[in-house]
Amino acid sequence: MPNPSSSSSSLQTPPHFTKRSLAFSLVAPLFLNGVLPNLPIFAEELELERYTDFKEGFTLLRPSSWIKVDKAGATALFEEASNKGNNAGVVVNPVRLRQTNYYS
């Protein structure tokens, strides 16, 4: 007869699921099995285009469908034509150093 105070009791507590872990367990297989990446919105490959600002001395890759727009204070600003909330910008602020080893 098993001892009820024994640590090897056959009774186990049921698993505890939060709303977040349950939602993740339902959505994660869609991504892992490739269901969502095959939808038309994910089918378009993103083509990147090189942009170089020789004056300020930087280069970046941007989506080729994004357009360059002017904005006060921005050295370069690119945005998606269909969704202006998707954007990437660069601001260059020159810094004058008294000594070249200041940051080394």
C-alpha positions, -999 to +999 in steps of 0.1 A: +000+000+000+015+033-011+023+059+016+002+091+010+029+113+024+054+099+000+069+123-026+063+098-054+026+103-053+007+094-085-014+125-083-001+154-104-013+190-106-029+199-139-008+222-162-015+259-157-022+279-189-024+316-191-043+334-219-010+344-234+005+309-234-027+294-247-029+320-276+008+314-284+003+276-285-025+281-310-008+306-332+028+293-332+021+262-352+007+284-381+041+301-384+062+270-378+043+249-403+045+276-430+008+284-433+011+321-428+043+327-450+024+312-479-003+338-478-002+364-507+009+392-484+040+373-475+047+360-510+063+392-523+100+391-519+116+423-505+141+438-530+166+460-513+183+489-531+215+506-520+214+543-510+246+562-505+250+597-492+285+607-502+284+641-485+276+627-451+295+594-457+269+566-451+253+538-471+221+519-463+199+493-479+162+503-483+132+485-499+132+495-536+095+504-535+101+530-508+104+567-519+127+593-505+109+623-489+121+656-475+117+663-439+132+691-418+161+677-398+164+644-416+195+637-437+176+609-455+140+597-450+124+569-469+088+557-466+065+532-480+041+549-505+010+529-494+017+532-457+035+563-446+038+549-411+065+525-424+096+546-427+133+547-420+153+578-416+189+590-409+199+621-390+236+631-390+249+654-363+285+664-367+306+663-335+338+683-331+365+666-310+394+683-294+415+652-295+413+622-319+417+597-290+387+610-270+366+579-277+394+553-277 
